[in-house]
Amino acid sequence: MGRKIYYNLAAIATITAVITSIVLVFLFFDFYNPRDINDIIKVDIYDSNSIPKEIPSNLSHDVKLDNKIVRVSKPIQHIQQAFIGILPAMAGVLVLILMSLYIVSSILTSKLLEPIELASKSIGSILSGEEMIDTETYEELQPFIRTIDIQKKEIEYSIDKLKESEKIRREFTANVSHELKTPLTSIIGFAEMIETGMAKDEDIKKSASIIYKEGNRLLTLIDSIIKLSQLDDLSIKRDLTEIDLFSIGEFVYSNLLNNTKEKDISLKIEGKSTMINGNQRMIEDLIFNLVDNAIKYNKINGKVDIKIYSDDKWGVVKVSDTGIGIPQKHQNRIFERFYRVDKSRSKKINGTGLGLSIVKHTVEYHRGQLTVSSIENEGTTIEVKLPKANC
């Protein structure tokens, strides 16, 4: 249960009042308990018609009683003398009062501010990785503490995101360096052989073919990196227009149909016109990468099915294949940049490792949804949902 902040404030005020009252009683005890009251108090009785003027040197009070006036007076000199007499004591006691109040106030104030100090320290503990200390809180301060706690979680989340981004950046830089170095090394090596005359006439054509192949791979990689950089740039305004998913799907289908001949893969597309709010070029790349991967990682005589349709407020693209599948432990990581389930297989089919990462970022750019279901050695289905037009 939260404590009340005014309990401590009331305690401070009460203790201060008690100490002050005790001291005042002590100081003025002599005023109200004189040793010889006759030396202090003077009583005079006058006729009501013959009241003398008040003597300036006395403090007096008149009371009318049976046509008589009873005057009770006290000499001012006595008060002055008494006051002067207790001045040293007052000074000493005043010092004690101030010291006592300082000590009491310090103790109570420290208890009063303890929850705030602990909450403040908890913010600093975030950077050191320590957990926030739980403490009993005043009810009046609970909204403030809750705000600090929310800010703490937001800061922790931001720090985690920064750490994750930094990790991705380092990995991306290392992977890009490696991926660029491999084809460049191959290109330079074969070009050097041709230039120096080390390559035989019958090998020149083969070397040129390898240079051409590695050059295309390099261009594809650079193009993918540029696309990812554009998708990562949050400052770029979303450029969306009304486009037909099925029309784009048919375009990709016709472009990749020739790629199915090597493995004799059956490529089919079905669906209907489905209008969405999207970026034409990005959606083309998205569908292209999904279908291209399904063809590359398929088996001989395999199948690839493209389905495009509407589902409530979504336009849906579903690409299914009968390929090698994805092991369960890898399914959460296939959208990471340069992540390959089987690196040796990816190298053989000239995969860049960026295709599915582009798919993921494109879906996020369009505020859509992305799901994967796969069984190893049986096949994979990737479903993309994108917001329909006018929804």
C-alpha positions in Angstrom: 0.0 0.0 0.0 1.3 3.4 -0.9 2.1 5.9 1.9 0.6 9.3 2.1 3.1 12.1 1.5 1.2 14.4 3.9 1.8 12.0 6.8 5.4 13.0 6.9 4.6 16.6 6.2 2.2 16.6 9.1 4.8 14.9 11.3 7.3 17.6 10.5 4.8 20.4 11.4 3.7 18.7 14.6 7.2 18.1 15.9 8.1 21.7 15.1 5.1 23.0 16.9 5.7 20.8 20.0 9.3 21.9 20.3 8.4 25.5 19.8 5.6 25.3 22.4 7.8 23.7 25.0 10.5 26.3 24.6 8.0 29.2 24.8 6.5 27.8 28.0 10.0 27.5 29.4 11.0 31.0 28.5 7.9 32.7 29.7 7.4 30.6 32.8 8.8 33.4 34.9 6.2 35.9 33.6 3.2 33.8 34.7 4.8 32.4 37.9 6.5 35.4 39.7 8.0 34.8 43.1 6.3 37.9 44.6 3.1 38.8 42.8 2.8 42.0 44.9 5.9 43.3 43.2 4.3 42.8 39.8 0.5 43.2 40.0 -1.1 46.4 41.4 -4.9 46.6 42.1 -6.6 50.1 42.5 -10.3 50.9 43.1 -11.8 54.2 41.9 -15.2 55.8 41.8 -16.7 55.6 38.3 -16.6 59.5 38.1 -13.0 59.9 39.2 -11.0 57.5 37.0 -7.4 58.9 36.6 -5.8 58.7 33.2 -3.8 55.6 32.4 -0.2 55.8 33.5 2.0 55.3 30.5 4.5 53.3 32.5 1.8 50.6 33.4 -0.2 48.1 31.5 -3.7 48.1 33.0 -7.2 46.7 32.6 -10.4 48.2 34.1 -13.4 46.3 35.3 -16.7 48.1 36.4 -18.1 46.6 39.6 -21.0 48.2 41.8 -20.3 51.8 40.5 -16.7 51.2 41.3 -13.8 50.7 38.9 -11.3 48.0 39.6 -8.0 48.6 37.8 -5.4 45.9 37.6 -2.1 47.1 36.3 1.4 45.8 35.8 4.5 48.0 35.4 6.1 48.0 32.0 9.5 48.2 33.6 9.1 44.7 35.0 8.4 43.2 31.6 11.4 45.0 30.1 13.6 43.8 32.8 12.3 40.2 32.6 12.8 40.3 28.8 16.3 41.6 29.0 17.1 39.0 31.7 16.1 36.0 29.5 17.7 37.3 26.3 20.8 35.1 26.7 18.7 32.1 27.5 16.5 32.8 24.5 19.5 33.0 22.2 20.9 29.7 23.5 17.5 28.0 23.2 16.9 29.4 19.7 20.1 27.8 18.6 19.0 24.5 20.1 15.6 24.9 18.3 17.2 25.5 15.0 19.6 22.5 15.4 16.7 20.2 16.5 14.5 21.3 13.6 17.4 20.8 11.2 18.0 17.3 12.4 14.4 16.3 12.5 13.6 17.9 9.2 16.6 16.2 7.6 15.6 12.8 8.8 11.9 13.2 7.8 12.8 14.9 4.5 15.2 12.1 3.6 12.4 9.6 4.2 10.0 11.8 2.2 12.3 11.9 -0.8 13.5 8.3 -0.7 11.1 7.0 -3.3 12.0 9.9 -5.7 15.7 9.3 -5.2 15.4 5.6 -5.8 13.3 6.2 -8.9 15.9 8.6 -10.2 18.7 6.1 -9.5 16.8 3.5 -11.4 17.0 5.6 -14.6 20.7 5.6 -14.3 20.8 1.9 -13.7 19.5 1.3 -17.2 22.9 2.1 -18.8 24.7 -0.3 -16.4 22.2 -3.0 -17.1 20.8 -3.2 -13.6 17.2 -3.8 -12.8 15.0 -1.0 -11.3 14.7 -1.2 -7.5 11.2 -1.7 -6.2 10.2 0.7 -3.4 7.1 1.7 -1.5 5.8 4.8 -3.0 3.6 7.7 -1.8 0.2 7.6 -3.5 0.6 11.2 -4.6 3.9 10.3 -6.3 2.7 7.1 -8.0 1.8 8.8 -11.3 5.3 10.4 -11.4 6.9 7.0 -10.6 4.8 5.3 -13.3 5.9 7.9 -15.8 9.5 7.3 -14.9 9.0 3.6 -15.3 7.4 4.0 -18.7 10.3 6.3 -19.8 12.7 3.6 -18.4 11.1 1.0 -20.6 11.1 3.3 -23.6 14.8 4.0 -23.1 15.6 0.3 -22.7 13.7 -0.4 -25.9 15.5 2.3 -27.7 18.9 1.1 -26.4 18.0 -2.5 -27.5 17.0 -1.3 -30.9 20.3 0.7 -31.2 22.3 -2.3 -30.2 20.4 -4.5 -32.6 20.9 -2.0 -35.4 24.6 -1.7 -34.6 24.9 -5.5 -34.7 23.1 -5.7 -38.0 25.3 -2.9 -39.4 28.5 -4.6 -38.4 27.3 -8.0 -39.8 26.1 -6.3 -43.0 29.4 -4.5 -43.5 31.3 -7.7 -43.0 29.1 -9.7 -45.3 29.0 -7.0 -48.0 32.8 -6.9 -47.9 33.0 -10.6 -48.3 30.3 -10.8 -51.0 31.9 -8.0 -53.1 35.4 -9.4 -52.7 34.5 -12.9 -54.0 33.3 -11.9 -57.5 35.9 -9.1 -57.8 38.7 -11.5 -57.0 37.4 -13.9 -59.6 37.1 -11.1 -62.2 40.5 -9.7 -61.6 42.1 -13.1 -61.6 40.7 -14.2 -65.0 41.3 -10.8 -66.5 44.9 -10.9 -65.4 45.4 -14.3 -67.0 44.0 -13.0 -70.3 46.1 -9.8 -70.1 49.3 -11.5 -69.4 48.8 -14.2 -72.0 48.7 -17.0 -69.4 45.3 -18.1 -70.7 45.4 -20.4 -73.7 43.2 -19.5 -76.7 40.7 -22.2 -75.9 40.5 -20.9 -72.3 40.0 -17.2 -73.2 36.3 -17.7 -74.0 35.8 -19.7 -70.8 37.5 -17.0 -68.8 35.4 -14.2 -70.4 32.3 -16.2 -69.6 33.3 -16.4 -65.9 34.1 -12.7 -65.9 30.7 -11.9 -67.4 28.9 -14.2 -64.9 30.7 -12.7 -61.9 30.1 -9.2 -63.2 26.4 -9.8 -63.4 26.4 -11.3 -59.9 28.2 -8.2 -58.7 25.7 -5.9 -60.3 22.8 -7.9 -58.9 24.4 -7.7 -55.4 25.0 -4.0 -55.7 21.4 -3.5 -56.9 20.0 -5.5 -54.0 22.1 -3.4 -51.5 20.8 -0.2 -53.0 17.2 -1.4 -52.7 17.7 -2.4 -49.1 19.3 1.0 -48.3 16.3 2.7 -49.8 13.9 0.6 -47.8 15.9 1.3 -44.6 15.8 5.1 -45.2 12.8 6.2 -43.0 13.1 9.8 -44.2 11.9 8.7 -47.7 8.2 9.4 -48.1 6.0 6.4 -48.9 5.2 6.5 -52.6 2.0 4.4 -53.0 -0.4 4.3 -55.9 -3.3 2.0 -56.8 -1.8 -1.1 -58.6 -3.1 -4.5 -59.7 -1.3 -7.4 -57.9 -2.4 -10.0 -60.4 -1.1 -7.9 -63.3 2.3 -7.6 -61.7 2.2 -11.4 -60.9 1.6 -12.2 -64.6 4.5 -9.9 -65.6 6.9 -11.7 -63.2 5.5 -15.1 -64.3 6.3 -14.4 -68.0 9.8 -13.1 -67.1 10.8 -16.2 -65.0 9.1 -18.8 -67.2 12.4 -19.4 -69.1 14.3 -20.1 -65.8 12.2 -23.2 -65.1 13.5 -25.2 -68.1 16.8 -26.2 -66.5 15.1 -28.3 -63.8 11.9 -28.9 -65.8 9.8 -27.1 -63.1 6.1 -26.5 -63.6 5.3 -22.8 -62.9 1.6 -21.8 -62.7 -0.3 -18.7 -61.7 -3.9 -18.3 -60.8 -6.1 -15.6 -59.3 -7.9 -12.4 -60.3 -7.5 -8.7 -60.4 -6.6 -7.5 -56.9 -6.1 -3.7 -56.4 -3.8 -2.6 -53.6 -2.1 0.6 -52.5 1.5 -0.1 -53.3 4.8 0.9 -55.0 4.9 -0.8 -58.5 8.6 -1.3 -58.6 8.9 -2.7 -55.0 6.0 -5.1 -55.5 7.6 -6.4 -58.7 10.8 -7.0 -56.8 8.9 -8.7 -54.0 7.0 -11.2 -56.2 10.2 -11.7 -58.4 12.3 -12.6 -55.4 9.6 -15.0 -54.0 9.2 -16.8 -57.3 12.9 -16.8 -58.2 13.8 -18.4 -54.9 11.1 -21.0 -55.3 12.6 -21.9 -58.7 16.2 -21.9 -57.6 15.8 -24.0 -54.5 13.4 -26.5 -56.1 13.9 -30.1 -57.1 14.0 -31.5 -60.6 10.4 -31.8 -62.0 9.2 -29.7 -59.1 6.3 -27.3 -59.0 5.8 -23.6 -58.2 2.3 -22.2 -57.8 1.5 -18.5 -57.6 -1.9 -17.5 -56.2 -3.1 -13.9 -56.0 -6.5 -13.1 -54.5 -8.4 -10.8 -52.1 -9.0 -11.6 -48.4 -11.1 -9.1 -46.4 -9.0 -6.0 -46.4 -5.9 -7.6 -47.8 -4.5 -8.4 -51.2 -2.8 -11.8 -50.9 0.2 -13.2 -52.8 1.0 -16.8 -52.0 4.0 -18.6 -53.5 4.2 -22.4 -52.9 6.9 -24.8 -54.1 7.8 -28.5 -53.8 11.5 -27.7 -53.1 14.0 -28.6 -50.4 12.1 -26.9 -47.6 13.5 -24.9 -44.7 14.5 -26.6 -41.4 12.4 -25.4 -38.5 15.4 -23.9 -36.6 16.2 -21.6 -39.6 12.7 -20.4 -40.5 12.9 -17.4 -38.2 16.2 -16.2 -39.7 15.7 -16.6 -43.5 14.7 -12.9 -43.8 18.0 -11.7 -42.3 20.5 -10.1 -44.7 23.0 -12.6 -46.2 21.6 -15.4 -44.1 21.8 -18.7 -45.9 20.4 -22.1 -44.7 22.9 -24.0 -46.9 25.8 -21.7 -47.8 27.3 -24.2 -50.3 24.0 -24.7 -52.1 23.5 -20.9 -52.2 26.9 -20.4 -53.8 26.1 -22.9 -56.5 22.9 -21.2 -57.5 24.5 -17.7 -57.3 22.2 -16.5 -54.5 23.0 -13.1 -52.9 21.3 -13.8 -49.6 19.4 -10.5 -49.9 16.3 -11.5 -51.8 14.1 -12.5 -48.8 15.4 -9.6 -46.8 14.1 -7.3 -49.5 10.8 -9.1 -49.4 10.5 -8.5 -45.6 11.4 -4.8 -45.8 9.0 -4.3 -48.7 6.2 -5.8 -46.7 7.1 -3.6 -43.7 7.2 -0.6 -46.1 3.6 -1.4 -47.2 2.5 -2.2 -43.6 1.6 -5.7 -44.6 2.0 -9.1 -43.1 4.4 -12.0 -43.9 4.1 -15.6 -42.9 6.2 -18.7 -43.8 5.3 -22.4 -43.5 7.8 -25.0 -44.6 8.5 -28.7 -44.2 12.0 -29.9 -44.9 12.3 -31.9 -48.1 8.6 -31.3 -48.9 8.4 -27.6 -49.8 7.7 -24.0 -48.7 4.8 -21.6 -48.8 5.3 -17.9 -48.2 2.2 -15.7 -47.9 2.3 -11.9 -48.2 -0.7 -9.7 -47.3 -0.8 -6.1 -48.5 -3.5 -3.5 -47.7 -6.2 -3.3 -50.4 -6.9 -0.1 -52.2 -9.6 2.1 -50.5 -9.4 0.1 -47.2 
